[in-house]
Amino acid sequence: MIDSSFYRKTSIDTWTGRNDGTDLAVQRWHQRVILVDLEKENLTALSAGQKGIALIGFSCDEGVRRNGGRVGAKDGPAHFRKACCNLPVHFAENTIFLDLGDVICTDQDMEGTQRSLARVVACALTNGYQPFVIGGGHEVAYGHYSGINDFVQDHASADEKNIGIINFDAHFDLREPNENGTNSGTGFFQIANDCKSAGKPFRYMPVGIQLNSNTKYLFDTAAGLDVKHIPAEQFMVSRQEEIRLQTEEFIAGSTHIYLTICMDVFSSSFAPGVSAAAFSGLIPDAFFFACLKSVIASGKVISMDIAECNPVFDQDQRTAKLAAALAFSMIT
């Protein structure tokens, strides 16, 4: 199933927390999660009527290192799990919630780690589970998308293979590889090239892009790829109708949506623990969560992830707790 050199199972001691009883109405996430050791177990396909969520850690920040960012996001999955332990269960009783452990980076082999992630994501999808990947650097995007694409190409009909990517991020991540190769900022450029090679459209909508965090060359690259973004300064309640229409149009043109959130899209006052912090950014308020829920409500989201959770620079676990709140909203 998985190369053991790129894998670490989740310790049973990770998921602990308050216990108010076993009744569904008082359960918390730590009481519902089922740990799976992919070195010893095969995933069991869901039964009819069941819904499945498969949590996958991406313990890698080699791409951040190559990109000159602040390392530490490789420990993001562990801190995320701890922040999720006491979340109340509001998903349906027939939901199977799995923790498949972490895909880990060994000997700075980011590409091998991405390939391993792709295999785990494709396996989860094949067995009926919706993957929820927690990083790790945003190099998670290329491995995650590759797994989604492998599944879609093998299982979807010819007219249902159009994958759209919605990325809440301060950065385009459309950089070309540099002397260090690919990195955390090249993921969507790589995806664009793969789409071009396969003769498929590159459908990508970044939300929260900051002018002072992207060079003019990156804006030109985005324009050349026909990428229509929503700038951070325009993401506000007064423009909600315009944002709604742009988002709905993008979703309508896609048969599947890959939803990814880079934690540096938020103001550093809400998410200080990221690899590339900025003083300004989106605010995780009711408007943001309403926009996020509207994407989920489309019914087209095939897989999701949260990237750039860096506990080394976190304060009072604010970033980890925000990531947990996002996951709660996305999964419930």
C-alpha positions in Angstrom: 0.0 0.0 0.0 2.7 2.5 1.0 6.5 2.7 1.1 7.3 2.5 4.8 10.2 5.0 4.4 7.5 7.7 3.6 5.0 6.7 6.3 4.3 7.1 10.0 1.1 5.8 11.6 -0.7 8.0 14.1 -0.1 7.1 17.8 -3.1 6.1 19.7 -2.1 8.6 22.4 -2.6 11.5 19.9 -6.4 11.4 20.0 -7.4 12.1 23.7 -9.7 14.5 25.3 -12.8 15.2 27.3 -15.3 12.4 27.6 -18.9 13.2 28.4 -20.2 9.8 27.6 -20.7 7.6 24.5 -24.1 8.9 23.3 -23.8 10.5 19.9 -25.1 13.8 21.2 -22.1 14.3 23.5 -19.3 12.7 21.5 -16.2 14.5 20.4 -13.9 13.9 17.5 -11.4 11.8 19.5 -14.2 9.4 20.3 -15.1 8.8 16.7 -11.8 8.7 14.9 -10.5 5.3 13.8 -6.8 4.9 13.4 -5.5 3.0 10.4 -2.0 1.7 9.9 -1.5 1.6 6.2 1.6 -0.6 6.5 -0.6 -3.4 8.0 -4.2 -2.7 6.9 -6.0 -2.1 3.6 -8.8 0.4 3.5 -12.2 -1.1 3.5 -14.7 0.3 1.0 -17.6 2.1 2.4 -21.0 0.4 2.6 -24.1 1.9 0.9 -25.4 4.9 2.7 -22.1 5.6 4.6 -20.1 8.7 4.3 -16.3 8.6 4.9 -13.7 11.1 5.8 -10.0 10.1 5.6 -7.6 12.4 7.5 -4.1 12.3 6.0 -1.1 14.1 7.5 1.5 15.6 5.1 4.6 15.9 7.4 6.8 17.8 4.9 8.2 21.3 4.6 11.1 20.5 2.3 9.4 22.7 -0.3 9.3 25.6 2.1 13.1 25.2 2.7 13.8 25.2 -1.0 11.6 28.3 -1.4 13.5 30.2 1.3 10.6 30.1 3.8 10.5 29.4 7.6 10.6 25.6 8.2 8.5 23.9 10.9 5.3 23.1 9.0 6.2 19.4 9.0 5.0 19.3 12.6 1.7 20.9 11.6 -0.3 17.6 11.4 0.4 16.7 15.0 -0.6 20.1 16.4 -3.7 20.1 14.2 -4.8 16.7 15.6 -4.4 18.0 19.1 -6.5 21.1 18.3 -9.3 18.8 16.9 -9.5 16.3 19.7 -12.3 18.0 21.6 -14.3 19.3 18.7 -17.9 18.1 19.1 -19.3 15.6 16.7 -21.9 17.2 14.4 -21.5 15.0 11.4 -23.9 12.2 10.6 -24.0 9.0 12.6 -23.2 7.0 9.5 -20.0 8.9 8.9 -16.8 6.9 9.1 -13.9 9.1 10.3 -10.5 7.6 9.7 -7.0 8.8 10.5 -4.6 7.3 7.9 -1.4 8.6 9.6 1.2 10.8 8.0 3.1 10.8 4.8 6.5 11.9 5.8 9.5 13.4 4.0 12.7 11.3 4.2 16.2 12.5 3.1 14.7 15.7 1.6 13.0 13.6 -1.0 10.0 15.9 -1.5 9.1 14.4 -4.9 8.9 10.9 -3.3 6.8 12.3 -0.5 4.4 13.8 -3.1 4.1 10.6 -5.0 3.4 8.7 -1.8 0.7 11.2 -0.9 -0.9 10.9 -4.4 -1.2 7.1 -3.9 -2.8 7.5 -0.4 -5.3 10.1 -1.7 -6.2 8.0 -4.8 -6.7 4.9 -2.5 -9.0 6.8 -0.2 -11.1 8.1 -3.1 -11.3 4.7 -4.7 -12.7 3.3 -1.4 -15.3 6.0 -1.2 -13.6 8.3 1.4 -13.2 12.1 1.0 -9.6 12.9 1.8 -8.8 15.7 4.2 -5.1 16.4 4.1 -3.3 18.5 6.6 0.2 19.9 6.0 2.9 20.6 5.9 4.1 23.1 3.3 2.0 24.0 0.3 4.0 21.6 -1.7 1.2 19.3 -0.5 -0.9 20.8 -3.4 1.0 19.0 -6.2 1.0 15.6 -4.5 -2.7 16.0 -3.5 -3.8 17.1 -7.0 -1.9 14.2 -8.6 -3.8 11.7 -6.4 -7.1 13.3 -7.3 -6.3 13.4 -11.0 -5.2 9.7 -11.0 -8.5 8.8 -9.4 -10.6 10.9 -11.7 -8.8 9.7 -14.9 -9.4 6.0 -13.8 -13.0 6.3 -12.5 -14.8 9.3 -14.1 -16.5 9.3 -17.4 -15.0 11.3 -20.3 -17.2 14.3 -19.6 -16.6 14.3 -15.8 -12.8 14.9 -15.7 -12.7 18.6 -15.3 -11.0 19.4 -12.0 -11.2 23.0 -10.7 -8.9 24.2 -7.9 -10.1 26.8 -5.4 -7.1 28.0 -3.4 -7.5 30.4 -0.4 -4.0 31.8 -0.4 -2.0 35.1 -0.3 0.3 33.7 -3.0 -0.4 32.4 -6.5 2.2 29.6 -6.1 2.8 29.8 -9.8 6.5 30.1 -9.6 8.8 28.3 -12.0 11.2 25.8 -10.5 14.6 27.4 -9.5 18.1 26.0 -9.0 16.7 23.9 -6.1 14.0 22.4 -8.3 10.3 22.4 -7.4 9.2 23.9 -4.1 6.2 25.1 -2.1 5.6 27.9 -4.5 5.7 25.9 -7.8 2.7 23.5 -7.2 0.1 25.2 -9.4 2.7 25.9 -12.1 3.4 22.2 -12.2 -0.3 21.4 -12.3 -0.7 23.9 -15.2 2.1 22.1 -17.1 0.6 18.7 -16.5 -2.8 20.0 -17.7 -1.2 21.4 -20.9 0.7 18.1 -21.5 -2.6 16.2 -21.2 -4.5 18.6 -23.4 -6.8 19.6 -20.5 -7.9 23.1 -19.3 -6.1 24.5 -16.2 -8.9 25.6 -14.0 -7.6 27.6 -11.0 -9.1 30.3 -8.8 -7.0 31.8 -6.0 -8.8 33.8 -3.4 -7.1 36.3 -1.1 -4.1 37.2 -3.3 -2.1 40.0 -1.9 -0.4 42.6 -4.2 2.6 43.0 -1.9 3.2 39.2 -1.7 3.5 38.5 -5.5 5.8 39.9 -8.1 4.5 41.5 -11.3 5.9 38.4 -13.1 3.6 36.2 -11.1 0.6 38.3 -12.0 1.6 38.2 -15.6 2.0 34.4 -15.3 -1.5 34.1 -13.9 -2.9 36.3 -16.7 -1.1 34.2 -19.3 -2.8 31.1 -17.8 -6.2 32.8 -17.8 -6.3 32.6 -14.0 -8.9 34.9 -12.6 -8.2 35.6 -8.9 -10.0 37.4 -6.1 -7.6 39.9 -4.4 -7.5 40.1 -0.6 -8.5 43.8 -0.7 -11.7 42.9 -2.6 -12.7 40.1 -0.3 -15.3 41.9 1.7 -19.0 41.9 2.5 -19.7 44.8 0.3 -18.6 42.8 -2.7 -20.2 39.5 -1.7 -22.5 39.3 -4.7 -19.6 39.7 -7.1 -17.6 37.1 -5.2 -20.6 34.7 -5.1 -21.1 35.0 -8.9 -17.5 34.5 -9.7 -17.2 31.5 -7.4 -20.5 29.9 -8.7 -19.4 30.4 -12.3 -16.0 28.7 -11.6 -17.7 25.8 -9.8 -20.3 25.4 -12.6 -17.5 24.9 -15.1 -15.9 22.1 -13.1 -17.0 18.6 -12.5 -14.8 18.3 -9.4 -13.4 20.8 -7.0 -10.1 20.5 -5.1 -10.3 22.9 -2.2 -7.1 24.0 -0.6 -6.4 26.6 2.1 -3.0 28.1 2.9 -3.0 29.5 6.4 -1.0 32.5 5.3 -4.1 33.8 3.6 -5.2 35.1 7.0 -3.9 38.2 8.9 -1.0 37.2 11.1 -3.1 38.4 14.1 -5.3 35.3 13.5 -2.7 32.9 12.1 0.9 33.8 13.3 2.1 30.2 12.9 2.7 30.1 9.1 5.8 29.8 6.9 5.4 33.2 5.3 3.6 35.5 7.6 2.1 38.9 6.6 0.7 41.6 8.8 -2.5 41.8 6.7 -4.8 39.2 5.1 -8.3 37.8 5.2 -10.2 37.8 8.5 -11.8 34.4 9.5 -15.2 36.0 10.2 -18.8 35.0 9.5 -18.4 36.2 5.9 -15.3 34.1 5.2 -16.9 31.0 6.7 -20.1 31.6 4.7 -18.0 31.7 1.5 -16.2 28.5 2.5 -19.5 26.7 3.3 -20.9 27.8 -0.1 -18.1 26.0 -1.9 -18.7 22.9 0.2 -22.5 23.1 -0.4 -21.9 22.9 -4.2 -21.5 19.1 -3.7 -18.6 19.1 -6.1 -15.7 19.1 -3.6 -13.8 15.9 -4.0 -11.0 16.5 -1.7 -9.6 19.2 0.7 -6.5 20.3 2.5 -5.0 22.9 4.8 -1.4 23.9 4.3 1.4 25.9 6.0 0.4 25.3 9.7 3.7 26.0 11.3 3.7 25.4 15.1 7.2 26.7 15.6 5.9 30.3 15.1 2.4 29.8 16.5 1.2 31.7 19.5 -1.2 30.2 22.0 -2.0 27.6 19.4 -4.1 30.3 17.5 -3.1 29.0 14.1 -3.7 25.3 15.0 -7.1 26.2 16.5 -8.1 28.2 13.5 -7.1 25.3 11.2 -9.3 23.0 13.5 -12.2 25.5 13.1 -11.8 25.4 9.4 -11.8 21.6 9.3 -14.9 21.6 11.5 -16.7 23.8 9.1 -15.5 21.9 6.0 -16.3 18.4 7.4 -19.5 19.0 9.3 
